[in-house]
Each structure stands twice: as structure tokens, then as C-alpha cells.
Amino acid sequence: MQSFVELWVYLSATPLFGLTATLVIYLAAQAASLRLGQPAWANPVLWTVLGLAGLLLATGTPYPRYFAGAQFIHFLLGPAVVALGWPLWQRREELKRRAGALLVAALAGGVAAGGSAVAIGWALGLPPEVL
């Protein structure tokens, strides 16, 4: 147990904390999702975000300190998002056929996201000029 405490003290004081915490929590969430049969509610990205938020709150770690170590993952997300364009390009004919449904889904998702953000801000008592 003493070595774990020493490791925690070391990691929490270095930029490795953000990278290590993100990877460990994601791998645990991915393993749990696979064990549960990958239901939608067990999305590893969702549980990683929630786990990291809880960890940062519990340890009192400011977000800038966390992000100093997580920048590497943030950097890699750019090429990963661009790489998603290839499967979309391969399925462009199907996407054209379903353009109407995709447009409705995108608009409904945008309205739901914006509405829920405003509702959460209102519920938390944010001033109207922020909303």
C-alpha cells in the first residue's frame, strides 16, 4: 500500500497524472463494457468522462493540471476524427439515400443538446446572460 501512495504522490505532481488517469479509467471502462456485453449505457467514453470528473473532484486536482498530461491524447484525437472520414466516404451512396433522415436526426440532436444545456444551466441557477 505504501508503494501505491508513493506512486500517487509522484503522478499527481507531474503531467503524467492526466495521461495515466485517462488511460487507466478508459481501460477499466472498456473491460467492464465488454464484460457486460457492450450495452449502450456502458459506453466506455461516457464512463471515462464521469470517472475522470469524479477523480478530479475527489482529489481537488485543477483541470489545467490534469490537461497538462492529457494533451497527448487530445493531440491524437484530431487525426482519429479525420480518419473517420474514410468509412463515411466509402458509404457515401447510402448516406445520400438517407440524407433526409440524417438531416432530421442532426436537427433533433442539436435542439435536444441546446435545450438540455439551457435547462441544466437554468436548474443550476446560472444568470440569464450566460444562458
Summary of the structure (lengths in Angstrom):
residues: 131
radius of gyration: 19.5
end to end distance: 46.6
largest distance: 60.7
contacts: 289
relative contact order: 0.08
helix: 82%
strand: 0%
